[in-house]
Amino acid sequence: MRANESEVEALTRRLVSIPSHDDETAAGDAIESWLREETTAAVRRDDHGNVFARRGRGEESLALVGHHDVVEPDESQLRDGSGRGARGDEAEAEAEYVVDERDGRLYGRGTADMKGSLAAAMLAFRDAEPAAELVFASFVGEEQGGVGARAALGDGFAPDYAVVGEGSTNYAGDGQTDVAVAHRGRRGSTITARGSAAHASEPAAGENAVYRACDAVDVVRDLDAPTATVLGQAVNGSVVVTGIEGGSAWNVIPESATVTVDERTVPGERAPLERVEAVDGVEWTVDQDLPPMACGDAGFADAALAAAGAAQDATPEHVTKPHATDAGWLADAGTDCVVVGAAEPGEAHTAGESVALDVLSRCYRIYRGLAERWPAE
């Protein structure tokens, strides 16, 4: 079989219309039922809500990976049963997601991130004549830090290679879908400074925790951001203080203060934030650490680029992405990944989120082409 643009659009519309920001169950049901009806693959739903399917055979496996949760929609992206925009918590609970088509683009929550690419992957999974074992996986909880992916990996999910359908369109140039071979991660942390309280009229009687926190901020300010190179592509991280809080009253020397730090990590490198603990009374704790991704197999990255080139008139390039995806968790567990998807920069998580229909068809061709050519004989 060969899907056309109308079939890609219809499946995207079906997936996008299903609310999945609070509860992904209905979206998972739709994906599972479609796979059972449209393919002869072995389909499985795990206890976490992730959906898997497998077909073909071979010593190596290639996975087409996405997620079916979304962030909370904007009010304009909701419609209640009467067709009006939803108002209030009760109305929102009963609302459907709006899906509109205008000028060759689909608009609605999840069109770009990432039910459009998910639909393209489902159709490619159905239609491909795979060169190896072909796996489909749609995870829950990606927007909550990779909850579903982490659970699946803990249960033994371990494809050799994966294409993760997050956005890579218009990265190196307009009108093209590129292949991301690396992306940054995110490490969020807290610096806690402790002192001792005293009356502000006698500052020497206490230890000012805010001053200690400021000394720690100076340490962070002087750190170099981490950098790395993956298959010739530069990945530049960052480290920045994003908040500071301390003190209980205007006339009390503060006995505690906290500083939040956002670090965008790169493969193999971290900023040495532990240096802040050289300041008296200061400790540093990591609150979240989403791993970066680096493709470790140049042959696979080149095969993905060749499939992308064959699917479009433009000349795609290897690129890097600025933010974390489930590819980071997969790569951290040993899967060689690339990221290829329809979303363009600035579309995800917005009130006007949209995706181009012709790019969804392009992604279908890329996913199918790679499944049919990898691994190369």
PyMOL commands that set and color helices and strands:
alter all, ss='L'
color gray80, all
select helices_A, chain A and resi 5-16+25-38+75-77+88-94+111-127+142-144+147-154+203-205+209-221+273-278+298-310+326-332+357-373
alter helices_A, ss='H'
color red, helices_A
select strands_A, chain A and resi 42-45+51-55+61-67+78-79+96-97+100-102+105-107+133-139+161-164+179-183+185-194+198-199+227-230+233-236+238-246+252-253+256-265+282-290+293-294+318-321+336-339+354-356
alter strands_A, ss='S'
color yellow, strands_A
deselect
rebuild
show_as cartoon
